[in-house]
Amino acid sequence: MPNRVAVLSDIHGVLPALEAVLAEPDVRTADRIVLTGDIAAGPQPAQVLDLLTGLGDRVSWISGNADRELLEYRRGLRDTIPDPIAPWAAAQLREDHLDLLASLPRSLSLSVNGLGKVLFCHATPRDDEEVVLVDSSLARWQEVFDGLGPDIRTVVCGHTHMPFVRLAHGRLVVNPGSVGMPYGRTGAHWALLGPGVELRTTDFDIEAAVTRVGRDSSYPGIAEWADYFLHARATDTDAHTAFAPRDNRDHCP
């Protein structure tokens, strides 16, 4: 049972943000690093995957919807991806990268000191695109938790790029936010588990990162992409407004 687990979600192929988080003392000394999906769909996909695979067995991987879409696109199972940068990112991946993405589970369970059995997933335990938010109704959380065993007392999810911790039906829900595409405020967001839960933000030189990503990535329009996402131009209000209709809140008062 690990004492400390660092949770990194929604890296989205942003190497400077990932490097900044991996340099954190509490990440370097964590017993385990768990990646809760959407790892490579962004401007530096191959570099991010290579860095993470180099960390070896300390890292536990989970697939996100964006990782699945990259794989499906490259394997001819879909013609388009909603995220404009994703088809370009998919084309940058080597066959070993595709094999890695194909091998990733949709969720994993891990016992963490102080928290007991924790379920890690990308969006919800049952779906890699489903949306739940900090203010989702208890009825909505009951739907999302359907089928979970009573031994799972903590659920860690990502997908919406906005960090929160809340209690729902006796379970602690943790969203670490996004490492590479934060909504609401700048910095690389992640979480530290054990024996409690800490939401963390790693600050790094945003302007230097924008310059570096623009220099290293051949994605057309990379300057605008890096400026928008690394500066967190999308506010939490913007993101919440966009996500709320997908939360079924009209049907779950």
N, C-alpha and C positions, 0 to 999 in steps of 0.2 A: 504494500500500500504506500504510494508516494506521499510525502509530506507536503510538497509544494508542486503545483502544476501551473505553468504559464499557458494561457489560452490566447492564440492569435487567430483572428478571423478576418476574412475579406481583405487579404493582402493585395489582390488584384494587380499582380505583376509590377508593383512599385518597389524597386530594389532599395533606394535610399531609406525609405520608411522601414522596411524590413530590417535592414542593417542596423538602424538606430535602436529598434526594439531588441534585437539579438544581443546588442552590446550592453543592455541593462544588466546590472549585477544580479538582480533577482531572476532574470531569465537565464543568465549564464549558469547560475547555481541551482535552478529548478531541477527536480527529479525527472520531470517529463514536460515536454512541450506538445500541446495538442493544437492542431490546425483544424478549424471548423469550417473549411471550405472556401470557395471562390479565391483560389490561390493564384492562378496564372493569367486570368483574363485581364490584361492590361498592357502597358507599354514595354515591359521588360520580362516577358513570360519565361523564356528559357533561362535567363540569369537567376531569376527567383527560384525556379525549380532546382537548378543546379546547386545553389547555395543551401537550400533546405535538405536535399538528399545527402549532401556532404556532412550533415549533422548526425546521420546514422540513426541508431535505434532509440535515441532520446526523443525522437519526434514520432507522434502518432497522427496519422492523416485521416481526414474525412473529406469526401467529395461534396462540393456545392453545386448548385444548378449551373453556374457559369463554367465549372470544370466539366460537367457532363455535356454541356453544349459545345465546348471546344472539341471534345472527343467525337461527339456525334457528327459535327461538321466535317472534321477531317476524315472520318470513316464513311462519309457519304450517306449518313442517316438523316440529314436535314440539309436544306438548301440555304437557309438564312439563320441569323442569330439577331435578336432584338438589339443587343448592345453593339453600337457601330464599331468599336475597336476590336470586338471579339473575333470576327473572321480574319482580320490581320494577325491577331495574336495566335490564332489556331495555326496559321501558316508558318509561324516561327518555330513550332515545336518539332523536335526530333521523334523518331519512332520510340525511343526509350521513354521519352516524356509521355507519349500517348499510352504506352503500356502501363506506366505508373498511374496515370489518371484512370485507366480502365480497371485497375486493381483496387481502387479506393472504396471503402465501405461508405454507406450512407449515414451510419451512426456508430458509436461505440460506447461501452460502459466501462467505467473505471472507478474503483474505490479510492477515495481521497481522504487523507487523515482529517478528521473534524467534520467532514461532510457526508461520509458514508458513500453509498453507491451513486455515482453521478452519470447521467446520460448526456453525451455530447452529440449534437447534430448540427446541421447547417441552418435550416429555417424552422422546422418543427420536427418532432420525432417521426411523423408519418409522411412528410412531403418536403422536398428540397426547395420549393418555391412558395409555400404557404406563408402568409404574413400574419404575425402577431406583434403587437406594440405594447409599450409600457401601460397604456390605458385600455387595452383590450378587456372586454367584459369577462367576468368569471364564467359565464356560460360559454364564451368562446374558448377560454382556457380548458374548460372541462372537455369540450370537443377535441381539442388538440392533444390532451393527455389520455384520451380514450385508448385503452389497451395497455397502458404502462403498468408494470407491477408495483405493488405497494412499497417495495424495497427501494425504489428510485425516489429519492427525496429532493434531488437537485437536477435541474435540466439546464444545460448550457447551449445556447443557440446564437446564430449570427444573422446574416442576410440583410437586415435593415440598416446596418451601418450606424446605429445610434445606441450607445451604451445605456444599460439600465440593470437594476436589480429589483425584483419585486417578489411578493409571496402570492401564490394562487393555489387554492385548494390544498394548503399544507405543504406545497412544494416550492422551493426557492427557484426562481427563474433568473438566469444571468445571461445578459447579452454584452460581450466585451467591446462592442463597437467595431470599427474598421481600422486596420493598420494602414491601408493605402488609399482609401477613398472615404475619408470621414465626412459626415454630414453634421453641420451645426457648429463645429469649432475645429481649429487646426490641430495638428499633432497626430501621432500614431497611437491608436487606442487599443488596449488589450486588458486582460484580467489575470489576476493571480489568485489561485485557489489553495486553501489549506493554511491553517485550520478554518479560516473564514473565507470571505470573498472581498477582494479589493479591485476596484476599477482603476486602471492606471492610464496615464497619458504620457507618452514620450515626446518631448519637444525636440525638434531638430531644425537645421537651417533650411527653411522652406525655399528661399530664393536660390540657394545653391542646389537644392534638389530639383527645382524646376529647370534650372540650367542644365544639370547633368542628365535628367531624363530626356530633355529636348535634344541634347547632343548624342545620346546613346541609342535612342529609339528612332526607327525609320518610319513609324506610323505617320501617315499624312495628317496634318493638323495637330501634331504632337504638342506644339507650343500652347495652343488653346486648351487642349486636354489637360496638360500638366498644370497650367495656371488655374483652371477651374477646380480640379479635384484636390490638388495639394493645398490650395488656399481655402478649401472648404467653402466655395462660393454658394453651394446649396445649404441653406439653413435647415435647422431641425424642423422649423415650421413648414418649409417647402417639402421636405421629405415626408413629414407626417401627413400633410395634405395629399401627397401623391399616393402614399401607401394606404391611407385609411379606407378608401373604397374597397380595397382587396381584403379587408379584415372581416367582412361579412357582418359589420356592426349594425346594419339595418335589420338583420335577422336575429341578432343576439342582444336584446336590450339589457 
